[in-house]
Amino acid sequence: MAQEKNLFKLIPKVDEVLEKDRIIELLNSMPRKIVVDSIREEIEILREDIKKGSINEEEVKERNRQLVELIIDRAHRKNSYKLRRVINGTGVVIHTNIGRSLISEEVMDNVKEIAINYSNLEYDLEKGERGSRYSHLEDIVSEITGGEDAMVVNNNAAAVLLVLSTIAKGREVIVSRGELIEIGGSFRIPEVMEQSGAILKAVGTTNKTHLWDYENAINENTAALLKVHTSNYRILGFTSSISSEELKTLKDKYDIPLIEDLGSGVLIDLSKFGLEYEPTVQDSIKKGVDIVTFSGDKLLGGPQAGIIVGKKKYIDAMKKNPLTRAFRVDKFTISALEATLRLYLDEKVAIEKIPTLNMLSMGLDKLEKKAKTLYNLLIDKIDLDKCKVEIVDDYSEVGGGSLPLERMPTKCIRLSLDGVSINGLEKALREYEIPIITRVYKDNIYIDLRTIREREFPIVVDGVLYGLKRIERVH
Ligand SMILES: *Cc1c(COP(=O)(O)O)cnc(C)c1O
């Protein structure tokens, strides 16, 4: 008991801590309340540990020496935004959990211009009267995809719902059982169909659907044929499915619209980068699909959006659907999408300037060069006795439920600790001021160079230094 009392005496007072130089410095950069709360909380943790009897006098003194550091850490965490940037070291290019596609600075300049000024969002400058917010995107989407008309909503899930609700409410939509997909985040074709008021008419089997399956299901209550891109999985082996070209023959024979949910909505041929061929939006339009829907922030590399392209008469009907108002995109999305799509007018420019395409098309020579640069920066600063640093071969993924089987050869920095579990370092990196998200495999940390930009290297180096320091502290 007497021993315990002595230990409590070692705990500093809040006021004493507030006078330390580094804390005074901290007070200049953030609200006093955050600093004081952080001091109180760290002191409380120490008090609790003494109360539990889990630390001895030596350890209390050691903790006191680390106290300022711990307070600064805590205060920075408290003072940061809840939604903030992270470094993507996972190598998953379109990672839904960490923001899918990145917007280039050039595109963002346009968004800023629109955001900080008034704009002709819904104003027709020629006529001097009310205009449509969708008009800004119609021409560019049509020009790039070959579709007659276009409109844009908040995401592809909304796009599919709007299309079905407009074209097929109360009537049947024929879909292959092999295409009744679920995308992460509870987007499931049967449920979306139900929400839209359309009646799902599933045909064929999981692995095989024939043209006559569709044809036999057509009746006077059929509103549309729907083809869904099985973005995030593949059925292999004894399979067959019907292409949009084949469905077009039915569509023409019975005069019913053909809808396609393309999911990712790629606009350029990815096989040029050595990736699997993914059907483009232009392909679908050329094959005669009446309405195509796809995401803005998957392979297209733009902002979150759902793009609907196709026959004008259907698009016009959608604009009159009350759901359109609920799904309507804001001016930031429109300006980001317009600027991104403009880059597609020259494919070379698109690949260079759209981060998603740039990362997907990055060759091994470039990746190796980046790996060497980061490696040299790391070994210059890190104590190599404590942490082993290597350049290794690995694979990156496309992500975003696109091209699920694709493995792109890449270069990674691999970190390992001698005799210490890597999980502490992974957590420390994840909790760094600018969190660094990495992959752990067999007690190694992998940092994939494909998804890290060169200007982010100093952050990675500082983060690793911070992480190594943090795992050395007693806790
Ligand atoms: C991703 C995806 C969706 C949902 O798109 P969001 O833009 O995320 O709403 C719908 N259908 C398919 C086939 C998809 O791949």
The ligand as an SDF file (V2000), in Angstrom:
LIG
                    3D

 15 15  0  0  0  0  0  0  0  0999 V2000
  -20.2040   -1.8050  -58.6890 C   0  0  0  0  0  0  0  0  0  0  0  0
  -21.3920   -2.2880  -59.3670 C   0  0  0  0  0  0  0  0  0  0  0  0
  -22.6560   -1.7340  -59.0820 C   0  0  0  0  0  0  0  0  0  0  0  0
  -22.8310   -0.6410  -58.0590 C   0  0  0  0  0  0  0  0  0  0  0  0
  -22.1890    0.5260  -58.4800 O   0  0  0  0  0  0  0  0  0  0  0  0
  -21.9560    1.7410  -57.4640 P   0  0  0  0  0  0  0  0  0  0  0  0
  -21.4350    2.8400  -58.3240 O   0  0  0  0  0  0  0  0  0  0  0  0
  -21.0040    1.2530  -56.4420 O   0  0  0  0  0  0  0  0  0  0  0  0
  -23.2890    2.0620  -56.8790 O   0  0  0  0  0  0  0  0  0  0  0  0
  -23.7480   -2.2170  -59.7460 C   0  0  0  0  0  0  0  0  0  0  0  0
  -23.6170   -3.2160  -60.6620 N   0  0  0  0  0  0  0  0  0  0  0  0
  -22.4260   -3.7680  -60.9610 C   0  0  0  0  0  0  0  0  0  0  0  0
  -22.3660   -4.8540  -61.9940 C   0  0  0  0  0  0  0  0  0  0  0  0
  -21.2750   -3.3250  -60.3260 C   0  0  0  0  0  0  0  0  0  0  0  0
  -20.0830   -3.8630  -60.6170 O   0  0  0  0  0  0  0  0  0  0  0  0
  1  2  1  0
  2  3  1  0
  2 14  2  0
  3  4  1  0
  3 10  2  0
  4  5  1  0
  5  6  1  0
  6  7  2  0
  6  8  1  0
  6  9  1  0
 10 11  1  0
 11 12  2  0
 12 13  1  0
 12 14  1  0
 14 15  1  0
M  END
$$$$
